[in-house]
Structure formats: C-alpha cells, structure tokens
Amino acid sequence: MANLKQLAHSLGLSITTVSRALDGYSDVSAATRERVREAAEAAGYRPNASARRLRKQRAELVAVTLPSDPGHVGPPHFLDMLSGCAEHLAAAGLNLVIAPVPRGVSELEICQRFVDGRRVDAMLLVRTKRKDERVEYLQSRGIPFVTNGRTESLIPHPFIDGDGFAGFRAATLRFHAAGHRRIGHIAGPQEYYFAHVRRRGWQAAMEECGLAIDLCAEGAPLEQGGYLAALELLRQPSRPTALVCATDEMAIGALRALREVDGGNQISIVGHDDLSMGAFTSPPLSTMRMTGENLGATFASLLLRAIAGEPAEDLQELHAIEFVDRDSHRRPPVAA
C-alpha cells in the first residue's frame, strides 16, 4: 500500500497538492482531483484518519507562541522567518497567528488554549528546550507541529535546526588558528537546546586544542545577559582575548561591556543569528547563521506536510552554519 509521499511522487505532484485534492479543496482543479482519486484507489492508498479529521476541522490557523516583555515580542530573527512562513501558509489557505506569551503565563498554557479549543490546525514552536513540555503535550494530543530547534525527546518530531555544535566548534578553532589561547564563551541558559549544543561545540574545540574551559559565563539570551556575562569574564585574573557568544543579542551586550574596560577594544568577538542590527554596531559584529534559502517557506512546507500526515522522521532538517565576517572577530590576540 502506497503512502502519501509515494503517491505524490508517482503523480509528479507536491504532497500538499495531493492531500488537498483528496480532501476536495476547490483550489485544486477538478481534473487533478479526479486524477489523484483514481491513482489513490489504484495504489490502495488510505489517508491517515486522524490527520484527515484534523484537516477537515478547517480551523485554517497555525499558531506560534513567542515569549514577550513590554515592548519586545520574541527574538528578532524569528520575526523575519515568521513573515516568510505566513506568506507561504496563506497560499495554502492557512493563516499564521503569533501569540505573545506575557509574563506569568507559560507557553504550554497558550498551547493548551489553542489545542483544547480546537482553534488551530497545527503549531510552530520556537526556542526549544532540551526537555520541552510543549513538544510532549502536542505529541500526546496528536496535533501536527514543527519546531525551530531540536529537543531530547525520545519520540521523533518535525524540526528545522542549525548545526550549532559544528558552528561553535568551527568558530572557536578559527580563533585558535588566529593565535588566541584564552577563548571565552558567553552561553545561554543550558535548559535551551540551542544553548546547550553551542556550549558543547565551544568546549569540544577548546579540549581539542588542549585549552582550559574555565572562561565560560552563562546569562539570559538578551543584551543584558550578554553584558553581565562579559563583565564576569573580564574580571578574571587572566581574561579572554576572544569571545564566542551564543546569540547576537548577547554579543551586542558584550560589546558594551568591552567598551567599559581598559583594553576591551582589543578583544575579538563573534555572535550567532545574523541580526541586521549587528552590521551597525561598533565595531560591526561578526556572526554566524543557519544556511538555507527562504527558511520561512521551508517551515511552511514542513507544517503542511505534517498536517497531511507525513511521518516525523521525514520532516527533520539539520542545516550547516556559515560565517558572516565583519570586523569584530579580526582583532589579533594581545598579551594580558
């Protein structure tokens, strides 16, 4: 018996088109709907009943929860990605709803409101934790979802993520090759998967080079967190000559700390996320980013395929990390 992916391949059509044809959507021509129906019958294809039932509820909404503070909704780089995702979901008849999560309310609570009220067809989760209760909840309810980032869940789930381990290992080795020996890491909270693997990448490179791993400070993944973590490292008797920061926001906070100490302008620094504001810092911030064209469209595609009932194992993408070289990483090491 063929599955949806095999049926779509045999017809030379996208999985989304085949799924919508089988569900009778009018945006698929009558001729195509009939051709798909006949091919499905001939192949013995039977749609996933639970996935089809969810589609037929036609909430026509995909929700994403974003943590918020007064005047600040979610990490900036997510908003650019969500814009592209919304555009491509709209072409398939779905609207993307951004749900800010106010202080005192958990993202899980927001997920439960959407799911228990049957107000969404799927959900998009960002900034995943290593043990993520949102993922466990959606898996238990059979709700289609995609995560921006991985988890340590034993049950596979759809995701798109960058290879943070490899990226931060490579960034640290670049500093070592440039002559740095005291390479510090400004880490995000270790319950977050992205922060955990980025710290592991830095640590792996340091150990490969036979260097101590004591120059590490953890903070909130925001400018304030990076500022405070950088000050902590700069107070060390043998302070770093280079800093590898978990996020651009933390790196921008660290740049302020460097301006406040003697010799701080000689310390090299690199971030991650390629925020547009990084090009306008002083010095312009060198950074890293996940490769891939139009990631918003990729997220939309995975969401539609998850809604169509494709297995999670086929909906996992790990992207390489690339460097965006500006000026902040180019400072040569100097003696303490």
Buried (B, 14 or more C-beta within 10 A) or exposed (E): EBBBBEBBBBBEBBBBBBBBBBBEBEEBEEEBBEBBBEBBEEBEBEBBEEBBEBBEEEBEBBBBBBBBEEEEBBBBBBEBBBEBBBBBBEEBBBBBBBBBBEEEBEBBEBBBBBBEEEEBBBBBBBBBBBEBEBBBBBBEEEBBBBBBBBBEBEEEBBBBBBBBBBBBBBBBBBBBEBEBBBBBBBBBBEEBBBBBBBBBBBBBBBEEBEBEBEBBBBBBBBBEBBBBBBBBBBEBEEBBBBBBBBBBBBBBBBBBBBEEBEEBEEBBBBBBBBBEEBEEBEBBBBBBBBEBEBBBBBBBBBBBBBBBBBBBEBBBBEBEBBBBBBEBBEBEBEEE
